Amino acid sequence: MRCDYTQAELTDMAAAMRRVANGIYPQLVACGRHPFIEFCGLMQKYVDVCERAAERGIQFPFASGHCDTPLPVEPHDLLYLAEKLECIFAPMVAAKDRARAVFAKALLGIDV
């Protein structure tokens, strides 16, 4: 697997990701379940961050929890992501102390 994409290749990848995220929105809306639609918001924000990374030549295809490639994320990005995750998962996580503890540990690496 390559790890040295050109900036043009990174830009093309981000554009393809945007097309997929835009294309799935009508299908999510057709399902009629608001928390499910929020997943499109997560995808769109991830694409925003990847587009920003592509502009800077950052190898975003390798940026994940499995490697050390940080993405150029801004505070407003994190607030938006938190709002989407809260909408989708808060009711099930908040329902039980154990669920909240497991979620916090898995997502943030912290004990609550």
ChimeraX commands (.cxc) that place a marker at each C-alpha (Angstrom):
marker #1 position 0.00,0.00,0.00 radius 0.5
marker #1 position 1.31,3.43,-0.94 radius 0.5
marker #1 position 1.88,6.08,1.69 radius 0.5
marker #1 position 3.13,8.90,-0.51 radius 0.5
marker #1 position 0.16,10.22,-2.45 radius 0.5
marker #1 position 0.62,13.47,-4.35 radius 0.5
marker #1 position -1.40,16.49,-3.34 radius 0.5
marker #1 position -3.46,16.08,-6.55 radius 0.5
marker #1 position -4.21,12.45,-5.65 radius 0.5
marker #1 position -5.19,13.46,-2.12 radius 0.5
marker #1 position -7.48,16.15,-3.51 radius 0.5
marker #1 position -9.10,13.64,-5.89 radius 0.5
marker #1 position -9.63,11.19,-3.00 radius 0.5
marker #1 position -11.28,13.88,-0.89 radius 0.5
marker #1 position -13.50,14.86,-3.83 radius 0.5
marker #1 position -14.58,11.23,-4.27 radius 0.5
marker #1 position -15.35,11.04,-0.55 radius 0.5
marker #1 position -17.46,14.22,-0.83 radius 0.5
marker #1 position -19.44,12.73,-3.72 radius 0.5
marker #1 position -20.21,9.62,-1.66 radius 0.5
marker #1 position -21.21,11.63,1.41 radius 0.5
marker #1 position -23.42,13.93,-0.68 radius 0.5
marker #1 position -24.95,11.00,-2.51 radius 0.5
marker #1 position -25.96,9.09,0.58 radius 0.5
marker #1 position -27.82,11.97,2.23 radius 0.5
marker #1 position -31.10,11.51,0.29 radius 0.5
marker #1 position -31.09,7.82,1.16 radius 0.5
marker #1 position -30.59,8.58,4.85 radius 0.5
marker #1 position -33.39,11.15,4.78 radius 0.5
marker #1 position -35.66,8.61,3.10 radius 0.5
marker #1 position -35.18,6.33,6.12 radius 0.5
marker #1 position -36.79,9.04,8.22 radius 0.5
marker #1 position -34.75,8.50,11.38 radius 0.5
marker #1 position -33.03,11.66,12.60 radius 0.5
marker #1 position -30.14,9.99,14.48 radius 0.5
marker #1 position -29.39,7.91,11.38 radius 0.5
marker #1 position -29.28,11.07,9.24 radius 0.5
marker #1 position -26.69,12.48,11.66 radius 0.5
marker #1 position -24.20,9.94,10.34 radius 0.5
marker #1 position -24.11,11.97,7.12 radius 0.5
marker #1 position -23.05,14.96,9.19 radius 0.5
marker #1 position -20.21,12.89,10.63 radius 0.5
marker #1 position -19.14,11.89,7.12 radius 0.5
marker #1 position -19.37,15.46,5.82 radius 0.5
marker #1 position -17.25,16.80,8.69 radius 0.5
marker #1 position -14.69,14.04,8.16 radius 0.5
marker #1 position -14.51,15.04,4.49 radius 0.5
marker #1 position -14.07,18.70,5.51 radius 0.5
marker #1 position -11.07,17.71,7.60 radius 0.5
marker #1 position -9.66,15.47,4.86 radius 0.5
marker #1 position -10.02,18.27,2.30 radius 0.5
marker #1 position -8.10,20.55,4.64 radius 0.5
marker #1 position -5.45,17.84,5.02 radius 0.5
marker #1 position -5.21,17.40,1.24 radius 0.5
marker #1 position -4.65,21.15,0.82 radius 0.5
marker #1 position -1.69,20.81,3.19 radius 0.5
marker #1 position -0.34,17.63,1.62 radius 0.5
marker #1 position -1.10,15.55,4.72 radius 0.5
marker #1 position -1.45,11.85,3.99 radius 0.5
marker #1 position -4.99,11.62,5.40 radius 0.5
marker #1 position -5.69,8.09,4.09 radius 0.5
marker #1 position -3.41,6.88,6.86 radius 0.5
marker #1 position -4.77,9.08,9.64 radius 0.5
marker #1 position -6.63,6.91,12.09 radius 0.5
marker #1 position -6.44,5.57,15.59 radius 0.5
marker #1 position -3.99,2.99,14.25 radius 0.5
marker #1 position -1.21,5.40,13.27 radius 0.5
marker #1 position 0.37,8.70,14.23 radius 0.5
marker #1 position -0.83,10.90,11.36 radius 0.5
marker #1 position -2.83,13.74,12.91 radius 0.5
marker #1 position -5.47,15.53,10.89 radius 0.5
marker #1 position -5.80,19.34,10.87 radius 0.5
marker #1 position -8.84,19.61,13.10 radius 0.5
marker #1 position -10.20,22.85,14.48 radius 0.5
marker #1 position -12.19,23.39,17.70 radius 0.5
marker #1 position -15.38,23.97,15.70 radius 0.5
marker #1 position -14.87,20.60,13.98 radius 0.5
marker #1 position -14.64,18.85,17.34 radius 0.5
marker #1 position -17.72,20.64,18.68 radius 0.5
marker #1 position -19.68,19.60,15.59 radius 0.5
marker #1 position -18.52,15.98,15.87 radius 0.5
marker #1 position -19.41,15.90,19.55 radius 0.5
marker #1 position -22.89,17.25,18.81 radius 0.5
marker #1 position -23.47,14.56,16.17 radius 0.5
marker #1 position -22.19,11.77,18.43 radius 0.5
marker #1 position -24.35,13.10,21.26 radius 0.5
marker #1 position -27.45,13.05,19.06 radius 0.5
marker #1 position -26.79,9.52,17.84 radius 0.5
marker #1 position -25.48,7.80,20.95 radius 0.5
marker #1 position -26.28,9.83,24.09 radius 0.5
marker #1 position -29.60,8.18,24.90 radius 0.5
marker #1 position -28.15,4.66,24.88 radius 0.5
marker #1 position -24.92,5.66,26.62 radius 0.5
marker #1 position -26.63,7.77,29.28 radius 0.5
marker #1 position -29.10,5.00,30.11 radius 0.5
marker #1 position -26.55,3.00,32.08 radius 0.5
marker #1 position -23.47,3.97,34.07 radius 0.5
marker #1 position -21.60,0.93,32.72 radius 0.5
marker #1 position -22.33,1.92,29.11 radius 0.5
marker #1 position -21.06,5.45,29.78 radius 0.5
marker #1 position -17.87,4.10,31.33 radius 0.5
marker #1 position -17.24,1.70,28.45 radius 0.5
marker #1 position -17.91,4.42,25.85 radius 0.5
marker #1 position -15.63,6.97,27.54 radius 0.5
marker #1 position -12.84,4.43,27.91 radius 0.5
marker #1 position -13.12,3.24,24.30 radius 0.5
marker #1 position -13.46,6.67,22.71 radius 0.5
marker #1 position -11.35,8.86,24.94 radius 0.5
marker #1 position -9.20,6.44,26.90 radius 0.5
marker #1 position -10.48,7.81,30.19 radius 0.5
marker #1 position -12.17,6.25,33.19 radius 0.5
marker #1 position -15.41,7.84,34.38 radius 0.5
marker link #1:1,2 radius 0.2
marker link #1:2,3 radius 0.2
marker link #1:3,4 radius 0.2
marker link #1:4,5 radius 0.2
marker link #1:5,6 radius 0.2
marker link #1:6,7 radius 0.2
marker link #1:7,8 radius 0.2
marker link #1:8,9 radius 0.2
marker link #1:9,10 radius 0.2
marker link #1:10,11 radius 0.2
marker link #1:11,12 radius 0.2
marker link #1:12,13 radius 0.2
marker link #1:13,14 radius 0.2
marker link #1:14,15 radius 0.2
marker link #1:15,16 radius 0.2
marker link #1:16,17 radius 0.2
marker link #1:17,18 radius 0.2
marker link #1:18,19 radius 0.2
marker link #1:19,20 radius 0.2
marker link #1:20,21 radius 0.2
marker link #1:21,22 radius 0.2
marker link #1:22,23 radius 0.2
marker link #1:23,24 radius 0.2
marker link #1:24,25 radius 0.2
marker link #1:25,26 radius 0.2
marker link #1:26,27 radius 0.2
marker link #1:27,28 radius 0.2
marker link #1:28,29 radius 0.2
marker link #1:29,30 radius 0.2
marker link #1:30,31 radius 0.2
marker link #1:31,32 radius 0.2
marker link #1:32,33 radius 0.2
marker link #1:33,34 radius 0.2
marker link #1:34,35 radius 0.2
marker link #1:35,36 radius 0.2
marker link #1:36,37 radius 0.2
marker link #1:37,38 radius 0.2
marker link #1:38,39 radius 0.2
marker link #1:39,40 radius 0.2
marker link #1:40,41 radius 0.2
marker link #1:41,42 radius 0.2
marker link #1:42,43 radius 0.2
marker link #1:43,44 radius 0.2
marker link #1:44,45 radius 0.2
marker link #1:45,46 radius 0.2
marker link #1:46,47 radius 0.2
marker link #1:47,48 radius 0.2
marker link #1:48,49 radius 0.2
marker link #1:49,50 radius 0.2
marker link #1:50,51 radius 0.2
marker link #1:51,52 radius 0.2
marker link #1:52,53 radius 0.2
marker link #1:53,54 radius 0.2
marker link #1:54,55 radius 0.2
marker link #1:55,56 radius 0.2
marker link #1:56,57 radius 0.2
marker link #1:57,58 radius 0.2
marker link #1:58,59 radius 0.2
marker link #1:59,60 radius 0.2
marker link #1:60,61 radius 0.2
marker link #1:61,62 radius 0.2
marker link #1:62,63 radius 0.2
marker link #1:63,64 radius 0.2
marker link #1:64,65 radius 0.2
marker link #1:65,66 radius 0.2
marker link #1:66,67 radius 0.2
marker link #1:67,68 radius 0.2
marker link #1:68,69 radius 0.2
marker link #1:69,70 radius 0.2
marker link #1:70,71 radius 0.2
marker link #1:71,72 radius 0.2
marker link #1:72,73 radius 0.2
marker link #1:73,74 radius 0.2
marker link #1:74,75 radius 0.2
marker link #1:75,76 radius 0.2
marker link #1:76,77 radius 0.2
marker link #1:77,78 radius 0.2
marker link #1:78,79 radius 0.2
marker link #1:79,80 radius 0.2
marker link #1:80,81 radius 0.2
marker link #1:81,82 radius 0.2
marker link #1:82,83 radius 0.2
marker link #1:83,84 radius 0.2
marker link #1:84,85 radius 0.2
marker link #1:85,86 radius 0.2
marker link #1:86,87 radius 0.2
marker link #1:87,88 radius 0.2
marker link #1:88,89 radius 0.2
marker link #1:89,90 radius 0.2
marker link #1:90,91 radius 0.2
marker link #1:91,92 radius 0.2
marker link #1:92,93 radius 0.2
marker link #1:93,94 radius 0.2
marker link #1:94,95 radius 0.2
marker link #1:95,96 radius 0.2
marker link #1:96,97 radius 0.2
marker link #1:97,98 radius 0.2
marker link #1:98,99 radius 0.2
marker link #1:99,100 radius 0.2
marker link #1:100,101 radius 0.2
marker link #1:101,102 radius 0.2
marker link #1:102,103 radius 0.2
marker link #1:103,104 radius 0.2
marker link #1:104,105 radius 0.2
marker link #1:105,106 radius 0.2
marker link #1:106,107 radius 0.2
marker link #1:107,108 radius 0.2
marker link #1:108,109 radius 0.2
marker link #1:109,110 radius 0.2
marker link #1:110,111 radius 0.2
marker link #1:111,112 radius 0.2
view
